[in-house]
Amino acid sequence: MARNAKQQNTSGWLRARYATEHAEDAAYLTSLMLGVLIENDAIRRGVHPADVWAQLRERGIDEFG
């Protein structure tokens, strides 16, 4: 959800959101903020954000919904 929100992929975020049973009103903004934090941390560490998303996908933890 965070990746979709950061990429402003609303339809992808909605699919991920409604695939779960617990949909919260603030979930979208939380996901957007998490995406921003992940990318900002990557930049702070000198790593390209795309590489961080790839690492998260490899670990199977890129969907936080």
C-alpha positions in Angstrom: 0.0 0.0 0.0 2.8 2.4 0.8 4.5 2.0 -2.5 1.2 2.5 -4.4 0.4 5.6 -2.3 3.9 7.1 -2.9 3.6 6.5 -6.7 0.1 8.1 -6.5 -1.3 4.8 -7.8 -4.8 5.2 -6.3 -6.3 2.2 -8.0 -3.5 -0.1 -6.8 -3.8 1.3 -3.3 -7.5 0.7 -3.3 -7.1 -2.9 -4.5 -4.6 -3.5 -1.7 -6.8 -1.7 0.9 -9.9 -3.6 0.1 -8.1 -6.9 -0.1 -7.9 -6.7 3.7 -10.8 -6.8 6.1 -9.7 -3.7 8.1 -10.0 -0.5 6.1 -9.4 2.6 8.2 -10.1 6.2 7.2 -6.5 7.4 7.8 -5.0 4.4 6.0 -4.3 6.2 2.8 -2.5 9.1 4.4 -0.6 6.8 6.6 0.5 4.7 3.6 1.6 7.9 1.8 3.6 9.0 4.8 5.3 5.6 5.1 6.2 5.7 1.4 7.8 9.2 1.9 9.6 8.0 5.0 11.0 4.9 3.3 12.3 7.0 0.3 13.7 9.8 2.5 15.5 7.3 4.6 17.0 5.7 1.5 18.2 9.1 0.3 19.6 9.9 3.7 21.6 6.6 3.5 22.8 7.3 0.0 20.7 4.6 -1.6 18.4 5.1 -4.5 14.7 4.7 -3.4 14.0 2.3 -6.3 16.7 0.0 -4.8 15.0 0.1 -1.4 11.6 -0.8 -2.9 13.3 -3.7 -4.8 14.8 -4.9 -1.5 11.5 -4.7 0.3 9.8 -6.7 -2.6 12.5 -9.3 -2.4 11.9 -9.7 1.3 8.1 -9.8 0.7 7.4 -6.8 2.9 6.6 -4.2 0.3 2.8 -4.3 1.0 2.1 -2.9 4.5 -1.7 -3.1 4.4 
